Amino acid sequence: MAFVKRIFMKTKQAEKSKAEKKGKKTSSKKGAKKETTSLKTDSKKNHSKIASSSTTQTTSSSTKSKNPSTNRGTSTAQKNKFKELGLKMPCWLKCDYSAFHAFKCVGHMTKDQLKQAGLSNHRQKLWRQSGLIKEVFKNQNDGTRIVAYEMTQKGYNIARSEMFLSGFYTPQTRALEHDIKLASDYLARTDEERESWMTETELRNAFIAKVNSGEFVKEQGKDYSSCDGAYVDSVSGELIFSEAIGRGYTASMITAKENFAEVFGGTIRKY
């Protein structure tokens, strides 16, 4: 579990570093300095549960770090960037960051789930018009249709460059019901737990690093399979692995998920 916390902290620190570097950029013309609008940094980070130690950073009034999670506006440079990308959205809001983060963690969401993630009907319309998301569907054998939304390539580009997100969960278009079920679990978490969420991709990379470093040696005859996600319980501080069980799951597949969670000393939730 400690290993996962370290890997997670490194990932978050890397995202934070990118935000800070962008926040420090200023422009000058004819001797007059022009201050660019910077994004306010949320001083209360939600990762205290998953880090053994952290350093407290102070922000002066003249130098502000940029954190999309609390952004209420955009600089001229950013607006120009949006214009180049064909975006119609005037600025990013906190709800936008929440939605981008949710897509990073679960891949697909229904219209109602997008609301839970923070996007009103009007904001969802702007996202669609801006080409950040697209509608996908899957026809069921009973004649019904599952409708959900996933990010477009443009959406992923913005999530990486403007929201500083990485380690995205891989959407499973052929199994929309699986991703929607995973989204329900993610959205049922507290804000702190959502922010601590590690995707299947991040967990897999952490496992590989653990094996390559020699910290963990696979047991012969035992299979390991990354879980859909994991988060730190905001009350107990326990590492909880989340796994949405699909209809095609076998007993051996579930056992491999349980073995994976056991490696990190976590508890697995199957639903």
Residue pairs with C-beta under 8 A, 6 or more apart in sequence:
1 239
1 264
1 265
1 266
2 52
3 206
3 209
3 210
3 215
3 264
4 50
4 198
4 203
4 206
4 230
4 239
4 264
4 266
5 50
5 51
5 52
5 239
6 52
7 202
7 205
7 206
7 209
8 47
8 50
8 196
8 198
8 202
8 206
9 47
9 50
9 51
9 54
11 166
11 167
11 202
12 47
14 166
15 164
15 165
15 166
16 65
16 67
16 164
18 164
19 39
19 41
19 65
19 66
19 67
19 68
19 164
20 65
20 66
22 66
23 38
23 39
23 41
23 63
23 64
23 65
23 66
24 63
25 36
25 77
26 33
26 34
26 35
26 36
27 34
27 36
27 77
28 34
36 75
36 76
36 77
37 73
37 74
37 75
37 76
38 64
38 65
38 66
38 75
39 64
39 65
39 66
39 67
39 68
39 70
39 71
40 64
40 67
40 70
40 71
40 72
41 57
41 59
41 64
41 65
41 66
41 67
41 70
42 67
42 69
42 70
43 59
45 54
46 191
46 192
46 195
46 196
47 54
47 195
47 196
48 54
49 192
49 196
49 232
49 233
49 234
49 237
50 196
50 232
50 239
57 65
59 65
68 92
68 96
68 97
68 100
68 162
68 163
68 164
69 94
69 97
69 98
69 101
70 94
71 91
71 92
71 93
71 94
71 97
72 91
72 93
72 94
73 91
73 92
74 82
74 90
74 91
74 92
78 162
79 90
79 91
81 161
81 162
82 89
85 154
85 157
85 158
86 130
86 131
86 154
87 130
87 131
87 132
87 154
87 158
88 126
88 129
88 130
89 96
89 126
89 127
89 130
92 162
92 163
93 123
94 118
95 117
95 118
95 119
95 120
95 123
96 118
96 119
96 123
96 163
97 163
98 117
98 118
98 194
99 114
99 117
99 118
99 119
99 127
100 151
100 155
100 158
100 159
100 163
100 165
101 163
101 165
101 194
101 195
102 109
102 113
102 117
102 118
102 183
102 186
102 187
102 194
103 109
103 133
103 150
103 151
103 155
103 159
103 168
104 159
104 165
104 167
104 168
104 169
104 199
105 169
105 186
105 194
105 197
105 199
105 229
106 169
106 179
106 182
106 183
106 186
106 229
107 150
107 168
107 169
107 170
107 171
107 172
107 179
107 182
107 183
108 136
108 148
108 149
108 150
108 171
108 172
108 173
108 176
108 179
108 180
108 183
109 117
109 148
109 149
109 179
109 180
109 183
110 147
110 148
110 149
110 180
110 183
111 124
111 147
111 149
113 180
113 183
113 184
113 187
114 124
114 149
115 121
115 124
116 187
117 187
119 127
124 133
127 133
127 155
128 134
128 135
130 154
131 152
131 154
131 155
132 151
132 152
132 154
132 155
132 158
133 149
133 150
133 151
133 152
133 155
134 149
134 150
134 152
135 147
135 148
135 149
136 147
136 148
136 149
136 150
136 173
136 176
137 145
137 146
137 147
137 148
137 176
138 145
138 146
138 173
138 174
138 176
138 177
139 145
140 146
146 176
146 177
146 180
148 176
148 179
148 180
150 171
150 173
151 159
156 168
159 165
159 168
160 166
167 198
167 199
167 201
167 202
167 205
168 199
168 201
169 199
169 200
169 201
169 228
169 229
170 200
170 201
171 179
172 178
172 179
175 246
177 246
178 244
178 246
179 244
181 244
181 271
182 228
182 229
182 242
182 244
185 229
185 242
185 244
185 269
185 271
186 194
186 197
186 229
186 242
187 194
189 197
189 231
190 234
192 234
193 231
193 232
193 233
193 234
194 231
196 231
196 232
197 229
197 230
197 231
198 206
198 229
198 230
198 231
199 229
200 226
200 227
200 228
200 229
203 226
203 227
203 229
203 230
203 241
203 260
204 226
206 264
207 216
207 224
207 226
207 260
207 263
210 216
210 263
211 217
211 218
216 263
218 224
222 259
223 252
223 255
223 256
223 259
224 256
224 259
224 260
224 263
225 253
225 256
225 257
225 259
225 260
226 257
226 260
227 241
227 242
227 243
227 257
227 260
227 261
227 268
228 242
228 243
228 244
229 241
229 242
230 239
230 240
230 241
230 242
230 261
230 264
230 266
231 239
231 240
231 242
232 238
232 239
232 240
233 239
233 240
238 266
238 267
239 264
239 265
239 266
239 267
240 266
240 267
240 268
240 269
241 257
241 260
241 261
241 264
241 266
241 267
241 268
241 269
242 268
242 269
243 254
243 257
243 268
243 269
243 270
243 271
244 271
245 254
245 270
245 271
254 270
257 268
257 270
258 268
261 267
261 268
